[in-house]
Structure formats: C-alpha cells, structure tokens
C-alpha cells in the first residue's frame, strides 16, 4: 500500500508537471499563431514593396522591365541609371565638339573676309594713279578722280574692320568651355552666304575702279564722260559703302544673337543636367532604402520561419507529452482499481 501511495503521489506530481507543460505549450501555440500572422503581414508588405520597386523600375528604365522577374529587383534599375548617365555624358561631349567646330568655322570665315577686304584695299591703293602725266584739263580731272578713289579706300576700308564680328565670335568661343547645343547649320550657312555676297560686291567695286582708271588713261580728252563716270562711280561707292556697313552691322547683330542663344542654351543645359542628377540621386537613395527594408523583412521572415519550426517541434513534444499523460492516467486508474 505504501508503494502504491508513493507511486500515486509521484504520478500526481507528474500530472501537475504535465499540466504546467501543457499550459506552456498552449502559450507557445498562441505565440506561434501571433508569429504566423505577423509573418503574413510582413509577406504582404514585402509584396507591396516589391511591386513599388518594379513600378519605379518600369518607369525609369522600361527596356529592363521584361527581365526583371529573373533578376535582382535593384540591379536592372541601377544599370539603367548608369546607362542613362553614360548616354548623357556622350551626348554632352558631342555637343561640345559640334559647338567648337562651328565656332572655328565662323572664326575662319570672318578672318577670310577680313583678309579679302585688306587685299582689296591694298590692290586698289597699288593700282590708283599717283602722278599726273600731262598738264591738260583731262589729266587734272583724271588725277582728281584717282585721288578721290584712293581717298575712299583709305578712309572707309578701316571702318568696316572696326565693327567686324570676328572678335565677337572669338570672345564667344573663349567665353565658355561648357558643353552646349550645336549651332544650327542654317545660321552658319546664312552668314557664309552674306560674306560671299559682300566679297562679290567688293570684287565688283574693284572692277569698276580698274575700268575707271583704264578710261582715264586711254581717253584723256573725254573730260565730260570721265566726270560723269567718276560721279556715277562715287555714288555707287557710297552706296556700296553704306550697304557693306549695314551688312556688317547685321552680321554682328546675328552673331550677338547666336551668342545669347548659346548662353541661354548653356544655362538650360546646366539646369537640366542638375535636375537629372538630382532625380537620379533621389531615386538611387529611395532604391537603397527599399533594398534595406527588403533585407530587414527578409531577415524577419527567416526568423519567423525558424520560430515556426521551433513551434512545430514544441507541438510534437506536446503531443508526445499528452500521450505519456494519457498512458499515466490509464496506469493510475488501473492502480486505483486494484487498490
């Protein structure tokens, strides 16, 4: 009887321990359910973050959206940003080279026009009559006409050189080294055509001067015709002088306008580049933050998986303890019946 009572006491203690273990297992079950629900919430958050990353990626680099499912969600977007930056730098370099070439061509045309004007001046000065060959009235008229032509070349050829647009073009070329949009070829072509027209007018004027000198040398007796021709030529010279001055002023105004457009384009390009860089930096920061959140959620998900596995192990232990408890109860009932 004492042995049975001791065994009964021991079994009661075991039952109390098993009930305590069962209560602990129930608490673990509740905790496991909480972990599972939290894991589901985190899984939903992870899916939402992944969707947001995919949407952002499709907006910024559509060419990589097709292969996004098989890749890391962050890598294609970063590669797209790098490709965009490389393309912008390449385009910036091309624009800078195009602008530099256009400026060099414009400066060369201006220098060429100035050289042709100086050559025409030197040629007219060298071919103008310097001494009187006879003492007749016709010789005097010829000498006065030659002096008038020489005086025009000596006083007016220096004036167009002052407002020549070559220094403005040089200043425009040296004023900035930042990449700018290329100058339209139509504008350069218009300037070249106007320079060619001015050169043609100069050649025409040189021909008229040579004709006048030939007439004055070959026919010294025709004073009336020579005077009329001199007056007509002087009027044409004045008209051409005014026309050339207006054309040079117009060319200078166009060059200043082009310079202003280039400066505005420079400012716009800088603002656009800064805006793009800021947008890229913001997007990169957002992606890095999303990547960090994704890593944290992944770690939490792994931890929840471990806790779920641990809960399963505890549940199996609980079922085993319940089985032992049932067996102990049966033994206790059997011992009570024998007692």
C-alpha positions as CSV (number, residue, x, y, z in Angstrom):
1,X,0.0,0.0,0.0
2,X,2.8,2.4,0.8
3,X,4.4,1.7,-2.6
4,X,1.1,2.3,-4.3
5,X,0.6,5.6,-2.3
6,X,4.1,6.7,-3.2
7,X,3.5,5.9,-6.8
8,X,0.2,7.7,-6.7
9,X,1.8,10.8,-5.2
10,X,4.6,10.6,-7.8
11,X,2.0,10.3,-10.6
12,X,0.1,13.3,-9.3
13,X,3.2,15.3,-9.3
14,X,3.9,14.2,-12.9
15,X,0.4,15.2,-13.8
16,X,0.9,18.6,-12.3
17,X,4.1,19.0,-14.3
18,X,2.5,17.8,-17.4
19,X,-0.4,20.2,-16.9
20,X,2.1,23.0,-16.5
21,X,3.9,21.9,-19.6
22,X,0.6,21.8,-21.4
23,X,-0.2,25.4,-20.3
24,X,3.3,26.4,-21.6
25,X,2.6,24.6,-24.8
26,X,-0.7,26.5,-25.2
27,X,1.1,29.8,-24.6
28,X,3.7,28.7,-27.2
29,X,0.8,27.9,-29.6
30,X,-0.6,31.4,-29.1
31,X,2.8,32.9,-29.7
32,X,3.3,30.8,-32.8
33,X,-0.1,32.0,-34.2
34,X,1.0,35.6,-33.5
35,X,4.3,35.0,-35.3
36,X,2.4,33.4,-38.2
37,X,0.0,36.4,-38.5
38,X,2.9,38.8,-38.3
39,X,4.8,36.8,-40.9
40,X,1.7,37.1,-43.2
41,X,1.6,40.8,-42.7
42,X,5.3,41.1,-43.4
43,X,4.9,39.0,-46.5
44,X,2.2,41.4,-47.7
45,X,4.4,44.4,-47.0
46,X,7.3,42.6,-48.9
47,X,5.0,42.1,-51.9
48,X,3.9,45.7,-51.9
49,X,7.5,47.0,-51.7
50,X,8.5,44.6,-54.5
51,X,5.6,45.9,-56.6
52,X,6.6,49.6,-55.9
53,X,10.2,48.8,-56.9
54,X,9.0,47.1,-60.1
55,X,6.8,50.1,-61.0
56,X,9.6,52.5,-60.4
57,X,12.0,50.4,-62.4
58,X,9.5,50.2,-65.3
59,X,9.1,54.0,-65.3
60,X,12.8,54.8,-65.2
61,X,14.2,52.0,-67.4
62,X,11.4,50.3,-69.5
63,X,14.0,48.3,-71.5
64,X,14.9,46.3,-68.4
65,X,11.3,45.5,-67.2
66,X,11.0,42.3,-69.3
67,X,13.9,40.6,-67.5
68,X,13.1,41.9,-64.0
69,X,11.4,38.7,-62.8
70,X,14.5,36.6,-63.2
71,X,16.9,39.3,-61.8
72,X,17.5,41.1,-58.6
73,X,14.9,43.9,-58.5
74,X,17.6,46.5,-57.7
75,X,20.3,45.6,-60.3
76,X,18.4,46.4,-63.6
77,X,17.4,49.9,-62.3
78,X,20.9,50.8,-61.3
79,X,22.2,49.5,-64.6
80,X,19.6,51.6,-66.4
81,X,20.7,54.7,-64.4
82,X,24.3,54.1,-65.3
83,X,23.5,53.7,-69.0
84,X,21.5,56.9,-68.9
85,X,24.3,58.8,-67.3
86,X,26.8,57.4,-69.9
87,X,24.5,58.5,-72.7
88,X,24.1,62.0,-71.3
89,X,27.9,62.4,-71.0
90,X,28.5,61.1,-74.5
91,X,25.8,63.5,-75.9
92,X,27.3,66.3,-73.9
93,X,30.7,65.7,-75.4
94,X,29.3,65.5,-78.9
95,X,27.5,68.8,-78.4
96,X,30.7,70.4,-77.1
97,X,32.7,69.2,-80.1
98,X,30.0,70.4,-82.6
99,X,29.9,73.8,-81.0
100,X,33.7,74.1,-81.0
101,X,33.7,73.2,-84.7
102,X,31.0,75.7,-85.6
103,X,32.9,78.4,-83.7
104,X,36.1,77.6,-85.5
105,X,34.3,77.7,-88.9
106,X,32.7,81.0,-88.1
107,X,36.0,82.5,-87.0
108,X,37.8,81.2,-90.1
109,X,35.1,82.8,-92.3
110,X,35.5,86.1,-90.5
111,X,39.3,86.0,-90.8
112,X,38.9,85.1,-94.5
113,X,36.6,88.0,-95.1
114,X,38.9,90.5,-93.3
115,X,41.9,89.2,-95.3
116,X,40.0,89.7,-98.6
117,X,39.0,93.2,-97.6
118,X,42.6,94.1,-96.7
119,X,43.8,92.5,-100.0
120,X,41.2,94.6,-102.0
121,X,42.3,97.7,-100.1
122,X,46.0,97.0,-100.9
123,X,45.2,96.2,-104.6
124,X,43.1,99.4,-105.0
125,X,45.8,101.5,-103.4
126,X,48.5,100.0,-105.6
127,X,46.6,100.5,-108.8
128,X,45.4,104.0,-108.2
129,X,47.2,106.8,-110.2
130,X,49.8,108.7,-108.1
131,X,51.2,111.3,-110.5
132,X,49.8,113.4,-113.3
133,X,51.2,112.6,-116.8
134,X,50.1,115.8,-118.6
135,X,49.2,119.4,-117.8
136,X,45.9,119.3,-119.7
137,X,42.4,119.6,-118.1
138,X,41.7,116.0,-118.8
139,X,44.9,114.9,-116.9
140,X,43.8,117.1,-113.9
141,X,40.3,115.5,-114.0
142,X,41.9,112.1,-114.1
143,X,44.2,112.8,-111.2
144,X,41.4,114.2,-109.1
145,X,39.2,111.1,-109.8
146,X,42.1,108.8,-108.9
147,X,42.7,110.7,-105.7
148,X,39.0,110.5,-104.8
149,X,39.1,106.7,-105.3
150,X,42.3,106.4,-103.3
151,X,40.8,108.6,-100.5
152,X,37.7,106.4,-100.3
153,X,39.7,103.2,-100.0
154,X,42.0,104.8,-97.4
155,X,39.2,106.1,-95.2
156,X,36.4,103.6,-95.4
157,X,38.1,100.3,-95.5
158,X,39.3,100.8,-91.9
159,X,35.8,101.5,-90.7
160,X,34.2,98.1,-91.6
161,X,37.2,96.5,-89.9
162,X,36.2,98.1,-86.6
163,X,32.7,96.5,-86.2
164,X,33.8,93.3,-87.8
165,X,32.2,90.4,-85.9
166,X,35.4,88.3,-85.7
167,X,36.3,89.5,-82.2
168,X,32.8,88.9,-81.0
169,X,32.9,85.4,-82.4
170,X,36.4,84.9,-80.8
171,X,35.0,86.1,-77.4
172,X,32.0,83.8,-77.8
173,X,34.4,81.0,-78.4
174,X,36.5,81.8,-75.4
175,X,33.7,82.8,-73.0
176,X,32.7,79.3,-72.1
177,X,34.0,75.8,-72.3
178,X,30.9,74.1,-71.0
179,X,29.1,71.7,-73.3
180,X,26.3,73.4,-75.3
181,X,23.9,72.5,-78.1
182,X,25.4,72.8,-81.6
183,X,24.8,76.0,-83.6
184,X,22.2,75.3,-86.4
185,X,23.9,74.8,-89.7
186,X,21.3,77.1,-91.4
187,X,22.5,80.1,-89.4
188,X,26.2,79.4,-90.3
189,X,25.1,79.0,-94.0
190,X,23.3,82.3,-93.9
191,X,26.4,84.0,-92.5
192,X,28.6,82.4,-95.2
193,X,26.2,83.5,-98.0
194,X,26.2,87.1,-96.7
195,X,30.0,87.1,-96.5
196,X,30.2,85.7,-100.1
197,X,27.8,88.5,-101.3
198,X,30.0,91.1,-99.6
199,X,33.1,89.7,-101.3
200,X,31.3,89.7,-104.6
201,X,30.4,93.4,-104.1
202,X,34.0,94.2,-103.3
203,X,35.2,92.4,-106.5
204,X,32.6,94.4,-108.5
205,X,33.8,97.6,-107.0
206,X,37.4,96.7,-107.8
207,X,36.4,96.0,-111.4
208,X,34.7,99.4,-111.6
209,X,37.8,101.1,-110.2
210,X,40.0,99.4,-112.7
211,X,37.6,100.3,-115.6
212,X,37.7,103.9,-114.4
213,X,41.5,104.0,-114.4
214,X,41.6,102.4,-117.8
215,X,39.2,105.0,-119.2
216,X,41.1,107.9,-117.6
217,X,44.4,106.6,-119.1
218,X,43.2,105.7,-122.6
219,X,40.9,108.7,-123.2
220,X,42.3,111.8,-121.5
221,X,40.4,114.1,-123.9
222,X,36.9,112.9,-122.9
223,X,36.6,115.1,-119.8
224,X,32.8,115.2,-119.7
225,X,32.4,111.4,-119.9
226,X,35.1,110.9,-117.3
227,X,33.5,113.4,-114.9
228,X,30.1,111.7,-115.3
229,X,31.7,108.3,-114.9
230,X,33.5,109.5,-111.8
231,X,30.4,110.9,-110.3
232,X,28.4,107.7,-111.0
233,X,31.2,105.6,-109.6
234,X,31.4,107.8,-106.5
235,X,27.7,107.4,-105.9
236,X,28.0,103.6,-106.4
237,X,30.9,103.6,-104.0
238,X,28.9,105.5,-101.4
239,X,26.0,103.2,-101.9
240,X,28.2,100.1,-101.6
241,X,29.9,101.5,-98.5
242,X,26.6,102.1,-96.8
243,X,25.4,98.6,-97.9
244,X,28.5,96.9,-96.6
245,X,28.3,98.8,-93.3
246,X,24.7,97.7,-92.9
247,X,25.6,94.1,-93.7
248,X,28.5,94.1,-91.3
249,X,26.2,95.5,-88.6
250,X,23.6,92.9,-89.4
251,X,26.2,90.2,-89.2
252,X,27.4,91.4,-85.9
253,X,23.8,91.6,-84.6
254,X,23.2,88.0,-85.7
255,X,26.4,86.8,-84.1
256,X,25.4,88.5,-80.8
257,X,22.0,86.9,-81.1
258,X,23.7,83.5,-81.6
259,X,25.9,84.2,-78.6
260,X,22.9,85.0,-76.5
261,X,21.2,81.8,-77.7
262,X,24.3,79.8,-76.9
263,X,24.5,81.3,-73.4
264,X,20.8,80.5,-72.8
265,X,21.3,77.0,-74.1
266,X,24.3,76.6,-71.8
267,X,22.2,77.7,-68.7
268,X,19.3,75.5,-69.7
269,X,21.7,72.5,-70.2
270,X,23.3,73.1,-66.8
271,X,19.8,73.3,-65.1
272,X,18.6,70.2,-67.0
273,X,21.8,68.2,-66.1
274,X,21.5,69.2,-62.4
275,X,17.8,68.3,-62.4
276,X,18.5,64.9,-63.9
277,X,21.4,64.2,-61.5
278,X,19.2,65.2,-58.5
279,X,16.4,63.0,-59.7
280,X,18.8,60.1,-60.2
281,X,20.3,60.6,-56.8
282,X,16.9,60.7,-55.2
283,X,15.8,57.6,-57.0
284,X,19.0,55.9,-56.0
285,X,18.5,56.8,-52.4
286,X,14.9,55.5,-52.5
287,X,16.1,52.3,-54.0
288,X,18.8,51.9,-51.4
289,X,16.2,52.5,-48.7
290,X,13.9,50.0,-50.3
291,X,16.7,47.5,-50.5
292,X,17.5,47.9,-46.8
293,X,13.8,47.5,-45.9
294,X,13.7,44.4,-48.1
295,X,16.8,42.9,-46.3
296,X,15.2,43.6,-42.9
297,X,11.9,42.0,-44.0
298,X,13.8,39.0,-45.3
299,X,15.7,38.6,-42.0
300,X,12.4,38.9,-40.1
301,X,10.8,36.3,-42.4
302,X,13.7,33.9,-41.8
303,X,13.4,34.4,-38.1
304,X,9.6,33.8,-38.3
305,X,10.4,30.6,-40.2
306,X,12.8,29.5,-37.5
307,X,10.2,30.3,-34.8
308,X,7.6,28.4,-36.8
309,X,9.9,25.3,-37.0
310,X,10.6,25.6,-33.3
311,X,6.8,25.8,-32.6
312,X,6.3,22.7,-34.7
313,X,9.0,20.9,-32.6
314,X,7.3,22.1,-29.4
315,X,3.9,20.8,-30.7
316,X,5.4,17.4,-31.4
317,X,6.9,17.4,-27.9
318,X,3.5,18.4,-26.6
319,X,1.7,15.6,-28.4
320,X,4.3,13.2,-27.0
321,X,3.7,14.5,-23.5
322,X,0.0,14.2,-23.9
323,X,0.4,10.7,-25.0
324,X,2.5,10.0,-21.9
325,X,0.0,11.7,-19.8
326,X,-2.8,9.6,-21.1
327,X,-0.8,6.5,-20.5
328,X,0.0,7.6,-17.0
329,X,-3.7,8.3,-16.3
330,X,-4.6,4.8,-17.5
331,X,-2.0,3.3,-15.2
332,X,-3.3,5.4,-12.4
333,X,-6.8,4.3,-13.0
334,X,-5.7,0.7,-13.1
335,X,-3.8,1.1,-9.9
336,X,-6.9,2.7,-8.3
337,X,-9.0,-0.2,-9.3
338,X,-6.5,-2.7,-7.8
339,X,-6.4,-0.7,-4.7
